[in-house]
Amino acid sequence: MNAEWPQRPESWPPILTDVEAAQYLRLDTVHGIDSAKRALRHIRKTQGLPCAGRIGGRLLFRRDAIDLWLITREGTVKAG
């Protein structure tokens, strides 16, 4: 059974869960939750998305680190 996405927050907290990080990166627009979590792990491993660590088995992400990661990737994507 696929869980439904939670509502997006009005303002993003400084520390994001894996689900919030997936929403922050807009993975919820094309993936279900489980698929988005897998995509997030893949992006982390293959493209260097920074992870703050793990608490209780759940990955946590710093919003500022995600923003910096996105800035460093600007201009690296080829037009398709």
FENMO-V606500 format. One record per residue. RES is the residue in one small letter. SS is DSSP state (~ for helix, > for strand, _ for the rest). PHI is phi in whole degrees, -180 to 180 (* if undefined). PSI is psi in radians with two decimals (NA if undefined). Layout:
RES,SS,PHI,PSI
RES,SS,PHI,PSI
This chain:
m,_,*,2.32
n,_,-89,2.20
a,_,-75,2.70
e,_,-87,2.61
w,_,-67,2.43
p,_,-71,2.84
q,_,-66,2.47
r,_,-67,2.44
p,_,-71,2.72
e,_,-69,-0.63
s,_,-135,2.43
w,_,-82,2.37
p,_,-71,2.84
p,_,-69,-0.48
i,>,-114,2.20
l,>,-112,2.47
t,>,-74,3.03
d,~,-62,-0.66
v,~,-67,-0.78
e,~,-65,-0.71
a,~,-63,-0.70
a,~,-63,-0.73
q,~,-66,-0.73
y,~,-59,-0.66
l,_,-87,0.13
r,_,65,0.40
l,~,-70,-0.34
d,~,-71,-0.21
t,~,-81,-0.29
v,_,-129,-0.10
h,_,-131,2.71
g,_,-77,3.03
i,~,-60,-0.88
d,~,-62,-0.75
s,~,-65,-0.68
a,~,-67,-0.68
k,~,-63,-0.71
r,~,-64,-0.74
a,~,-63,-0.70
l,~,-62,-0.78
r,~,-63,-0.71
h,~,-64,-0.79
i,~,-62,-0.69
r,~,-61,-0.79
k,~,-77,-0.65
t,~,-98,-0.42
q,~,-122,0.09
g,_,78,0.39
l,_,-59,2.12
p,_,-73,2.44
c,_,-119,2.35
a,_,-76,-0.42
g,>,145,-2.92
r,>,-129,2.30
i,>,-132,2.19
g,_,60,0.56
g,_,79,0.01
r,>,-108,2.28
l,>,-69,2.46
l,>,-122,2.57
f,>,-132,2.44
r,>,-86,2.19
r,~,-58,-0.74
d,~,-61,-0.66
a,~,-68,-0.66
i,~,-64,-0.77
d,~,-60,-0.78
l,~,-64,-0.73
w,~,-59,-0.76
l,~,-63,-0.73
i,~,-61,-0.73
t,~,-69,-0.33
r,~,-91,-0.19
e,_,-58,2.34
g,_,83,-0.04
t,_,-95,-0.20
v,_,-89,2.21
k,_,-79,2.53
a,_,-67,2.43
g,_,-118,NA
